[in-house]
Amino acid sequence: MNAPMLNLISQSNDVFDVVVGGLILPGTSATDTIIAKRGYHKLSIVTMLVNTNDAFTGVDKLNLPKNGSQEYYLRSYDAGTELNTEDDDHIPGPCCGNAMVRVPTHERIQYHEGIQGIGDLDPQTYGWNEPVAKLTITRINGGALGEFSKGGFVHGIIINVDGDDYYLAGAPDGPNGATDIPGHYWNQASPNQLVAKHFNTGPFGAPQWWSSDADDGELLYIVHAIIDTWSMGKAENYASRGYIHYHELVKVSDGSLHPIKVVWLKHIARATFTLDGGPHPEFTHQVTPGIDYEFIPNGDQPYNP
């Protein structure tokens, strides 16, 4: 369900880094890492209170601290996109599991009134007092990120396709020898879509592997990926939308390639640099912020596993 929004904001030059979180249960916490640089010093967060119709919390364009830590307490809002029926049939969270079923409305965002007990939800169990969340932002200058995980994105991701587990073809430098495209860290946005951060790092941490004039480890691209079959018609359609490169899926159990499906990739550059490395230096070119229509353009080559 996050894929359309992720695709949209990943293409914006006003957004430098995107992190996708997971479910946070009451009384628990989660930690994510974001990357910032000069000119990108504001943070926006949005997260749903999933045991409601359309309640959410978050912050918009919050200034990042120049040093140390800063704490914020967040209140709840009503998105105004659906009627607050408090009916099990209309609640996506763990209590009910009915996503995308609702009574639509078109109201302005306003403060949420909480669970009123007018439907199936018990206010004693699912109600809350404000604030609904505590946000702590800590600046880390030059801190090392995890070897296999950066801001909730994973290198060596396992993707279930048609009932079988697959890696992305590449060097076996992921967890337990998982293969992946060098420098790519992934988050699965939906069954057939992924979002990635592409850093200037090579197999087993080789420095400045993709670009000689970008900093080692610099975030070069935000990547959007779609798992689909190959055909010339699809290649032309995907190319018109910036998906000019496809990548192979490697079956975890036996190392074979998926018989018909590939991963179509759109690379959206976050900076200006020279792409003069990687597995195909013959495609060297200058990159500017925005969709890179020259990133290893193999989309018109038939897929024959």
Beta strands, then each sheet from edge to edge (+ up, - down):
strand 1: 42-48
strand 2: 55-63
strand 3: 69-74
strand 4: 77-78
strand 5: 110-111
strand 6: 133-138
strand 7: 149-150
strand 8: 153-154
strand 9: 159-161
strand 10: 164-168
strand 11: 184-190
strand 12: 193-199
strand 13: 219-229
strand 14: 245-247
strand 15: 249-251
strand 16: 261-269
strand 17: 273-275
strand 18: 285-287
strand 19: 290-291
sheet 1: 1+ 2- 4+ 5-
sheet 2: 3+ 6-
sheet 3: 7+ 8-
sheet 4: 9+ 10- 15+
sheet 5: 11+ 12- 13+ 16- 14+
sheet 6: 11+ 12- 13+ 16- 19+
sheet 7: 17+ 18-
end
